[in-house]
Amino acid sequence: MRVLLISTYELGRQPFGLASPAAWLRRRGHQVAMVDLSCETLSRAQVAHAEAIALYLPMHTATRTSLKLIPNLREINPTARLCAYGLYASMNAAHLKKLGVETIIAGEFEQRLVDWVEDNPPAGEAMDRLLFITPDRAGLPPLNRYAKLLGMGEPRRVGYTEASRGCKHLCRHCPVVPVYQGTFRVVQREVVLADIRQQVAAGARHITFGDPDFFNGIGHALPLVRALHREFPALTYDVTIKVEHLLQHRGALPELKATGCLFIVSAVESLDDAVLARLAKGHTRQDFFEAVDLVRAAGLQLAPTFVTFTPWTSRQDFLHLMGTIDQLDLVEAVAPIQLAIRLLIPSGSLLLELDEVKRLVDGYDAEKLAWTWQHPDPSMDRLCADIQKLVRHKPKASRAELFEDIWRLAGGSRPDFVTPDRATVPYLNEPWYC
């Protein structure tokens, strides 16, 4: 069958979510075309030629973009079968089906996509453990079209892979939780290494591991990076790890450094213990401070991410967050857009289990794919919008420059904030995280 796999946006990465199912489908003899709309265009001929079209929805931005695309796909090719898969597919199933998407797949999607294309009943549950095969990246745009690693001299091409999927934690605001519900699945080590191998051959000098938490299965993660470093001693990488796991597995941090890790992304979210409790993050403000020290002591850089604007965040809280980032010398490690992230409450969010959240939401916005809420202080909603606009309109400004602009925008007084000359830290130049 002629299958068209479409990704609209995946954080500046060459989409694993296209390459992996492409390998499964091609192994079965299907003709697979892949289009990544973040860096290439979709032609009418590609749509018209397809017998089955599957849209990859790993995140909120990708889903909203796909919803605008679906009517065009239907107009060009009204007979093609439509499927949506990925984390945001199941939580938006009703809306997708109204637009004519016949099949929704979440969780471990590769075998389910094969079943759908071949019109077979699903061969097991969507959470079944799979024996993965090496992703087939033939037909995707080259790595030089995607995000690059900066701060290491000349820009470096970046590859992307996943060593595990899902997460054993239940953070209330996380889109992984409604789908995986506390489970995670590992991708076999040889498959991960083979995928990295082909990306190194294509010019990658740095690898991003996209696991929701690299230390969900530390017994899988550490042998993997040891093997990776033996084969590619000059290759660097980054991972995402919860604050809770950084503390729990502090003894493993030097080994990450020794095997080529440059920085660790960690969803800190807030410095307010009450907000952290609402989000069920599993760490406290003090834990974050300890994690910064542990990561630094190991010779690594922490790249914290935040849900900066919540219904419970005051202007003073915001200024305190910025001041703390400055005092901890993390200005260069925080992407400016992180200072403009507003709490998203999608369909199926565990936040809706909280009575206070039920009371504060105004209703579900089908266009925004989220429950809407207003801050009790309208100036905070305006501040969030102003910061988003500022970051959007100054894409080439340095992180330190934008940090100072945001500080002034928020009303911070200059004596409270002094940013010294800072060493550049390694980071990826893709600024959006939602």
N, C-alpha and C positions, 0 to 999 in steps of 0.2 A: 504494500500500500504506500501511497505517496503521503508522507507525514511532514507537516511544517511545525517546528517548535519555535516559539517566540518568547523572548525576554524583553521587557521594556526598561528595566533598571535594576542593577544589583551592586550598588555602591562602588561603581568604577572597576568592577572585577569582570574578567572573562567568565561567563556564567557556567559554573559547575552544574547548575540545575538544567542546563541544556545538554552539556557534554555527556553527563552520566546516562540519562535516558536514551540519548542518541546511540550510545554504544549498545545498549540492550536491544533497541529496535533494529539497528543495522545487523546485529548478530542473527536476528530472525529473518533477515532478507528484505526488510522494508527500506524504501528510499526516503532518507531523512534530510531535510533542509533545515538549517538553523539561522535565525535572524535575531541579532541583538540591537534593538532600536535605540539603545543609549549611544551607539556610535555608528550606526548604518541605517539605511532606509529600507522599507519594505515595499516591494513593487507589486503592482496589480497582478502581474504575471505569476509571481510566486504564490499569491493567495489563490488565484484562479486555478492553478495547477494542482493544489493540494486536495486530497480526499479527506484528510483528518488534520485538524489544527489544534494544537495544545498550547495554552498560555501558562507561563511560569510565574507564580505570584508569591515570591518569598517575603514580601514586605508591603507596607502600606502604600508608599509612593508607586510601586510597580502595579499594585492593584487598581488604584485610581486611574492610572494611565491606561491600563488594559480595559477598564470599563468604557473609556472613550473610544477605544479601538474596535471593540467587538461589533458595534453596528456597521462599521465600514467593512469588516470581514464578511459579515452576513450579506451586505449589499453586493459585494464583489463575487462571493461564492456562496449562494444560499443553500447549496446541497452538501457542503462540507460538514463533517461532524466536528463539534466543538467540545473541548475539554479544558478545564482549569485545574492546575495542581500547585501545591506548595502550601506554606503555613497559612496564608491569608485566603486560600481558596475555600476551605470548609467554613470559616467564620463569616464568609460573605456569600455562602451558597445560595441563599434565597434570592439575593439581588442578581447574581450571575445567571441563575436559571431563568429569571424574568427576561434576560437579554438573549436567551436562546442557547446557553451553555448546557449541554445535555449531561455531562459527567463531571463530578467534582472529586478530586483525589487529594488527600492530605497524608501526612506521615511519610512512610517509606514508599515512594511513588513509582519507582522504576518498573517493577513487575506489574503493578496495576496499570501503568500506561500500555505495556505490551498486551495485557488482557483486553484493555479497551480497544486498542487498534485492531486486534484480531477478533473482536466481538465475542470474547469468551467470558463466562462468569468469573468474577474475581477469584484468584487462586489463593485464598487465605485472607487474613486480616491485614489492614494497612500498617499495623505495627509489627508484622512478622519480621524476624531477622532475615536479612538478605545476604547472599554470597555475592558481593559486589564484583564488577568487572571494571577494568581501567576505562575511565571516561574517554570518549572519542571527540577530540577537539577539532577535527578536520572540518573546515567550512566556517569556523568562527573567525571574527576579526583578529589580526595579530596582536600580540601583547603590547606593542608600542602604541596601540589605540586606547589603552586603559591607564588607570592610575599608576603613578610612579612613586618610588621611594625617594624622598628628599632628605637633605641634612647629612649626607655621606659623601660630599663632593659632587661628582656628576650624578644626575638622576639615574636611578636603576629601574629596569623593568621588573615588574612584580607579577608573580604567578599566584594562583589561588587554589586551594584544595580543602577538603574536609576529612578529618580523621574520625569524626563521630557526629551524630545528629541527635537532636532531642536534648533533654536535660533532666536530671533527677531532682531538681529543685522546683519550687512552686511559687516563684515571685508573682504577685498578683497582677502586675502590669505587663508581664512578658507575653508576647504572641506565641512563644513556643509551648507554653503551658496548656492552653485549651486543646492542642493537638496531641502532644506527647504525654501529658498528664503524669509527669514525674518519671518517665522512662527515657532512656537514651540507648542509642545503637552505635556500635563501632563499625568503621569501615576497615576491612582487613589491611594489615600493615603493608603487604606486598602491593596491594592495589593503590594505596596512598603513595608509596614510593615510586611506582610506575608512572603515576600521574605527574608527580613532581619531576621525574626524569624527563618526560616528554616536554614539560614546560621549560626546564633548564636548556634542553636542546633548542627550544624556540627563543632563547635569549633571556629567560628569567634569572635574576641574580638575588632575588628575595622572594620568599613565599609567605603569604598570609594564610594561616589556618583559620577557617571560618567556623569552627566548632562553637556552639553557644557557650561552652565552658571546656577548655582543653584539659582541665583536671577532673572532669567528671569520671574519667577512667584513667587514673594516673598510671596504673599498671600497663595500659596500652600506650599512653602518651610518651613516657620516658624511653622505653625501648625503641619507639619510632624515631624520636629525634636523635638518639644515639646512632641508629643505623643511617639516618639522613646525613649526619655530620661525618660519619666514616666515608660515605660515598662522595659527599660534596662539602669538603671542609671549608670552602670559601663562601658557601651559601648562607645567607642570613634569613631569619624568619621572625614573625610576630604571632602572638596568640592572644586569646581572650580568656581571662580567669576571674572568677568571683573573688571579692575581698575575703570572704569566708574561707575559700580554698587557699588563698595566698598565705593566710595565717596557719591553716591546718597542715599545709604541705610546705612550710617555709624551708625545710631542709632540701627540697628539690630545686629551689630557685637558682643556686649556683650552677647546677647541672644544665639548666636552660641557658644560662650565660655561656657555659663552656661549649655548648653545642650550636651556638650561633644566634640565639635569640637576641633581638635588639630592644624590643619593648613589649609590654604587656598591657593590653586594653582591659579595663575593668569598669563595670557598671556601678559606679559609686552612687549615683542618682541624687543624693541629698546629704547635707551635713546635719540635718534635723532628725534626731532619733525618733520623734513622733511620726514624721513622714516615712522614715525607713520602716517603722513598724507597720504602718498602713500598707506599704508596698510588700511587706514580708520579705525583705531583702536578706535577712540572716546575718547582718552586720550592724555595727553601731558607728557613730562618728569617731570614737576613739579607735575602733578597729581600722578605720581608713588611715588615720595617722600612723598606726603601727605598720600597716601594709606599705605605706610610702617609704618608711625607714627600712623595712625588710627588702623591698625591691631594690632600693638604692644600694644597700649594703652588698647585694649580690652583683652590683655593677650593671643593673638593668634600669630602664626608664619605665615609669608607670604613665599610662595614657588614660586618665579617668574620663568617663562619660557621665553625663548628668541629665536628670529630668528637672530642669532648672525652674520651670514655672508650673506650680501645682495650685490647687485652690487654697492651700494652707501656707503658701510662701509669701511673706511680706517683703516690702522693699528693703527693710533692714536685713532680712534673711539673705536677700540677693546680694547686697553689698558685702555682707559677712562672707558669703561664699567666694566672691571675687577677691576679697582681702586675704582669705585663707589660701586660695590658689596662688596668689602673689607671695605670701609668706613662705609657702612650701616650695617656692621656685618651680612651679608647674605651669607658668604662663605659656611657655613654648610647647608644652606637652598637651595642652587642651585645645582642640579644634574650636575656633570661634563660634561655630554654629551650636556647639554644646551649651553656650550661654543663652541660647534662644529656643531650647527644646521645651515644648509645652506638653503636659501630660495628655496622652492619647488614651481614650477608653473605647476600644473597638468592641464590636459585637462579640459576646462570649467572654469578655474580660472578667477575671476573678475579682477585680475591684468592685464589681456590681454586687458582690456578696456582702459588702459593708453597707450598713444602713445609712451612714452619713453620705456615702457616695450616691446611693439611690436617691437621697433627698436633694443632692446638689445638681444632678444632671437635669437638663431641660427637655431632653428627648433625643431620639436617634436621627441623625442627618444621613440620609442614604447617599447623598452626593459626596460627603466627606468621609463616609464609612466609619462613623464614630458617634458616640454619645457626646452631646455638646454640654459645656459647662461655662459659667461666667465666674470670674474672680470677684469676691465680695468688694474688692477695691478696684474699680474700673481702670485706674491708672496703671495697674499691673498688667492688664491685658494690652493696654496701649504700649507699655514698655516692651513687652514681648514682641509685638508686631513691629515696633521701631527697630529693635535689635535685628530681627529677621531681615528687615529691609536694608539695614546698614551692611550686614554681612553679605547679602546678595549683591549689593551695588559696589562692593569693594573686594572683588575676588582675588586681586593681586596684592592686597595689603598684607604686611607681615602679621603674624599672630600677636606680637607685642603691640603693634600699632592699633590693631582692632581691639585688643583688650583695653587699652587706654581710652579709645573712642567709646566703648561700651560703658566703661567706668564713669566717664563724664555724662553720658546719656542717662545713666541711672541716678545721677545726682551726687556721685561721690566727690568728696572734697579732696583737693590735691594733696594736702599734708598727710592724709591717711594712706596714701598709695605712692610708693616709690618703686619703679621698676628699674633695676640696675641693668647694665649690659649683660646679656644672657648668651650662653653657649647654645648654638643651634642643636636641636635634638632630632633624631630620625623620626620621620612621620610620612604618612601617605598623603598625597595631594588631592584626595577626593573628599570634599568637605561635608557631604550630607549623610546623616545617620538616622534615617527613619523610613 
